[in-house]
Amino acid sequence: MQSKKRYKIQQFAQRINFLFIGIFIFCMPLYRWFLPYFIGFLAISWGVAGNFSYKFRHYFLHKKNYSQLLLPLFFCITAVSFFYSEDKISAGKDIEQKLSFLLLPLFLIGISHFFTKFRVALFKLFIAGNFLAGIISLTRGIYRSFHFKGGEFIFDASVQQNGMGFIESIIQGGNFLFYSELSTFMHPAYWAMYLCLSMVFLFVIRQSVSEISVRDNVLFYALIVFFSGLIFMLSSRAGILSFLLILGGKVGYHFFKTKRIGIKIALPSLIILLLLIVASNARFKLATKEFLLLVSSEKSITENKNLSERFMMWNAGILTVKDNFWLGAGIGDAKKQMNEKYKTFRYAKANHIKLNAHNQYIETFSTIGVSGFILLLLLIFLPLREGIKRKDAALIGFSALILLNFIFESMLNTISGVLFFTFFYVFLQENRQLSPS
């Protein structure tokens, strides 16, 4: 009788846990400050559900969990660097942010069967959260663009409201409908990545349905166009490249699969059209100009003062890696050493704001050394290989997005980036059945 009652409590705790995960995945694009509480709630429900012996056996001994064991291993290497870091306060804060590497795989084990059963439902919740974030951000941007002057409403999307042209304001001064002014809830590069993953999920859902109604077909294309437009307006260079990667992969897949000549001609034409649209983006054109300047210049990055802060930050990070190749500078001191490089080479803005490397590969290498860098590569390429092996488009798309976005952002330096990475890393690998390609 007691065991039966205990079983019901376990089942109830698991269902509540999964319900909360649904809320979490919906709110992920909307309210980042909610995310840390997610770990606390999981810890409570994990403890209530019990059955610890099964959980630990599944966690450490299950042969298909080896790639997920890389997450706690990465945390352990990071935690070890605390002991040779001089700045213990900064090191402690960073370790606290990365706790989900250790805890999240363990907390999600008890409900892994729900991930397989309700995988598509969770995809839809994430898509819905991004759609709502888009509606809110666009409404806010349009509202801020209207002004009442001289007895009439005037549409001026420039932040400075100084008569600057719409396109010009995107590059200088800010525009309410572009980049960080548009992105209400998070950094535009992060949201663009979320939108790209939503598009991956849309493709997976549509491919899994043998017959699709006219209404669902219209909804599918409307969401693709809506998310594509948002990515263009967010103007994140990493986001635009991610968009081209996802669309290029999808078009390439259909190009080699189809035997219809008309489609084979139309698909490359679509890619060319998208490239032309992307090339018209003001911020993307500026980034291209800077890259060509870097390639054509005879000066080194250190000597060239006309480049953007990002190239300078990468240079400072690479120099920090060279100084701390084997063990890294430590989780508390890597940023401090980078700031010293900023001062040395007079990177004024980067030094003033104390920016990180804006590249996760450089960030990890400079912080915990070559072993951490290799482990980071394994965290990306093992799921990618697993996705290719079982023809799981969602896992392939996620891994490809992480691979690309780690080049432009130090995602694992923020709680929202850490939880996004660790949650989808666990969630998408827990599905052991083949998903449609």
N, C-alpha and C positions, 0 to 999 in steps of 0.2 A: 504493500500500500504506500509505504514511504517512498519507495523507488519510483512508483508510478507518479506520485505527486511531484517528485524531483524532476522527472522527465518532462512533465507539463510545464514546470517553471523554466526549464532549459529551452523548450520549444518556444515559449512565450518571449523569453529574453532574446532569442535569435530573431524572431519576427520583428520585435521592436527595434532591434539593432539594424536589421535590413531596412526597415521603414525610415530610420534616421539617415541611413546611407543614401536613400532616395532623395531625402530633403537636402542632404549635403551636396550631392552631385547637381541638383537643380540650382542651389544657391551659389555654387562655386564661381560662376561668372558675375554674380550679383553683389555678394557681401563677403569680402575677404576676411574681415575681422571676426566673422563667425567660425572660420575654419579651425583655429586652435581648440575651441571647445569641443569640436568633433572628436579629438583624441581622448579627452576626458570622458565623454559619454561612452565611447567604445570601451574604455578601460572598465567602467562600471558594469556595463552589460556583459562584457567578457567574463568578469568575475562572478556575476550572478548566474550565468549559464553553466559555469563549472566545467566538468569533464576535462580537466587539465592534462591528464595522462595522454589522452587521445591527441589533444592539441599539440603537445610538445613532441609526441612521436611523429605526427604528421609534419610538423614544422622542421624537425631536424633530420628525420630518417626517410621521408618520402622521396623517392628517386626523382620525381618530377619537380621538386621544390628547390633543387640545387641553385638554379639561377636566382631564386628569390632570397637565398641565403647570402647572396652578394650584398644585399641591402644592409643587414646588420654588420657584415664584415666591413663595409665602407664606413659605417658609423664608428666601429671600434678603432679603425686606423685614424679616423678624425679625432676621436677622444684621446688616443695616445699622444697626439701632437700637442694636447693641452699641457702636458708635463714639461715640454721643452719650449713652450711659449712664455715670453716675459709678461705680456699683457694678459693676465689671468681673467680679468673682467670681460674683455672682448671675447676671449676664448670660451668662457662659460656661456655667454649669450649665444654664440654660434653653435655650440654643442646642443643647447636647449632647442634651437630651431631645427636641428637635424635628428631629434629624438624619434620622429616618425619612421626613419630608416630602420630603427631597431624594433619599434613597437607595432607599427601598422601591419606588417605581414602576420605577426602573431595574433593580433586582435581580429583579423579578417578570416582566419582559418575556420572558425566555427560556422561561418555562413557561406563558405565557398560554393556550396551546392546551389545557393540562391543566385550566384553570379551566372551560372550556366543556364538556369531556368528562366531568369528574368533579365538576361543580357540586353536584349533589344529594348525592353522597357527602360532600363537605365540609360541606354543610348538616347532614347527619346526625351528623357528628363534633362539630360545635358543639352540637347538641342533646344529644348523649350526655354531653359535658363538663358542661353545665349540669345535667343530670339527676343525674350523680354528685355534683356540688357540692351539690345539694339534699339528697340522701340523707345525705351526710356532715354537713352543717350541721344537719339535723333530728335525726340521731342524737346529735350532740354537744350540741344544745340540750336534748333530753330527758334525756340522761345527767346534765347539769349541774343539771337541775331536781329530781332525786331526791336526798334527803338521809336519812341514818340518824340518827334522834334518839330517845332513850328506848326503844331496843330495837325500833323499827319504822321502815319506810321512809315518808317524807313527800314528797309532790309539792308543791314550792314553786318556781315559775319566776321569782320576783322575785330580782333580783341581790343586794339588800341582806338578804334573808331576815329581814325584820322583821315578818312577818305582814301585809304590805301586800297588798291584793286583786290578782287577776290583771290586771284592766283598768287599775287605778290604777298598777300598776308599769310599764305600758307607757309612761306619760307621765312618771312620776317614779321615778328610781332604776334603771330598766332591767329588762328581762324577757328571760330566756334564749331565748325562742322568738319574739322580735320585734326588728326594726330591727338595729342594729349588733351586738348580742349573738348574733343568729342568723346573720348573714352572716360566715362563717368566713374567706373568702379575700380580700375586698375591701370597699370602701365599699358600703353597701346600695343607694344610688342607681345605682351602676355595675352591680351585679349585677341589679337590677330591669330595667335597660335591656337587659342580655344576655338575660334571660328573655323579654322582649318580642320581641326579635329572633328568638329561638328559636321563638316562637309564629308569627311571620311565616314563617319557614322551614317550619314544620309545615303551614301553610295552603298554601304554594306546592307542597310535595311532594304533598299530598293532591289538589290541583287538577290536578297533572300526570299523575295515574294515572286511566285511563279506568274500570278496574274495580278495586275495592278489596275485599280479603277481610275476613271478619268479625273475624279476629284483628287485622289492621292497623287496622281501624276502631275496635276497642276500645282498642288501643294509642294511637291518635291522640287520642281523647277523654280517656283517662287522663292523657296528658302535658299536654293543655290544662288540665285541672282541677288537676293537680299544680303546674304553673307558675303558674297563676292564684292558687292558695292561697299559694304562696311569695311572690308579689308583694304580696299582701295582708298577709302576716306581716312582710315587710321594711318595710312602712309608709313607704316613700319617697314623698313627695308627687309628685315627678317621675315615679317608677315607676308610681304609680297612675294619673296622668294619661296616661302612655304606654300603659298597659294599656287605658284607656277609648278612646284614640285608635285603637289597633289593632283592638280588638273592634268599636268603632263603625264603622270603615271596612269591616271584613269584613261586618258586619250590613247596613250601607247598600248595599254592593255586591249582596248577595243580595236585598235588599228591592226594588231597582229591576230586578233581572234576572229574578226569579221572577214567574210569573203566577198562582200558587196563592194564593187568598185566606187560607187557613189559615196559611200561612207568613208572609204580610204582616202578619197580626195577631200571630203568635207572636214575631216578631223585635223589634218595639218593646217588647213585654212583657218580653223578655229584657234589653233595655237598661235599662228601668225597674228591674228586679230587681237588676241589677248596680250601678246608681246607689245603690239603697237599701243594698246590702251595703257599698259603698265609704263611704257616709255614716256607717256605724256604726264605721268605723275610728277609734280614739282620736286618733292623731296627725293624721289628715286633718281631723277635726273641730276640732282645735286650730288648724290652719293656716287653715281657713275662718273661724274666729272672729277670728284676727289680721287677715285680709284685710278682713273686714267692718268691723273697728275702724279700719283705715287709711282705708277709703272714707268712713266716716261721721264721722271725726274732723275737726275744723276746724283742728287743728294740722298743721304740716308734718312730714315724716318726721324732720327734724333735731330738732324740738322734742318729738316724741312718744317718750317713753322706755318705753312699754308694748309696743312692737313687738318681734318676734324679731330676732335678729342679722342674718338674711338681708336684710330690708328696709333695715337700717342699712348693711350692706355695699354693697348696690346704690346707696344714696344717696351713700356715700363714693366709689364708683367713678364715678358720673355726674359728680360734682363734679371728679374727677380728669380726666375726659374734657374737661370745659369748660375746664380749665386747659391742656390739651395737645391741642387739637382736631386740628391738622394733622399733626404728626409723632408724637404720643404722648409719654409720659414716658420711653420707652426700656425695653428688656427687663429691665434691671437695677434701674430706679428706680421703676417704676409701683407696685409693692407698697409701697415705702418712702413714697411720697406718700400712698397710701391709709392707711397706718398713722398718718401725721400728721393726716389727717382724723379718724381714730378718736379720737386724743388730743384734738383740738379740740372734738369733739362728745361726748366722754366715753363712747365705746362701749367700755366696760372690757374685756369678754370678747374682742371682736374684736381689740382692740389687744394684749391679753395673748398670745393665740395667734398673732397676726399673720396673720389670715385673708386669703385673696384675695377677689375680688369675688363668687365663686360665681355667675358669669354669664359665659359665654364671649364674648358680644357686647360687654359692658362691658369685660371683661378685655382683649380684643384692641384695642378702640378706645382704651382708656387707655394701652396699651403701645406700639402702632405706628401710631396715628392713623387718619385717615379712609380712607386707601388700604388699610390692612390690614383695616378693618371691611368695606369694599366687597368685597374679595377673599374674606373669610370668607363673606359672603352668596352670592357666586358659587360657592364650594365646596359650598354646600348646595343652591342652587336649580338649578344646571346639571345635576347628576345627577338631581334630582327631575324636571326637565323631560324628560331623556333616558329616565327610567323610565316616565313617562306616555306618551311618544312610542312606545316599543316595548312597552308594556303589560307591564312587568317589575315584578311585585308585590314582589319581594325588594328591588329598588333603591328603589322608592317607599317601602316600609316603613322601610328603613334611613335614607333621607333625612328622612322625617317624624320618626323617633325622634331623630335628631341635631338637627333644627330645634327640637324641644321641649326636649330635655335640655340643650342649650346655654343655655337660659334659667335653669336651676337649678344648673348646675355649670360650673366652669372646667375642662372635661375635658382641654384641651390643655396643662394645667400638670403633668400626671402622665405617666409613661412608659407606663402601662397604657392611659390614655385616648388618647394619641397613636397608639400602635400599633393599638389597636382601630379608631380612625377611619381611619387611613391604609390599613390592610390591607383592610378591607371596602370602602373607597372605590375602591381599585384592583381588588380581586377582583370585586366586583359589576358594575363597568363593563367589565371585560375580556370578559365574556360577550356576544358580538355577535349571538347568536341570540335570537329572541323567546321569552321564558319565559311560562308560563301566567299569566293574570291572576287 
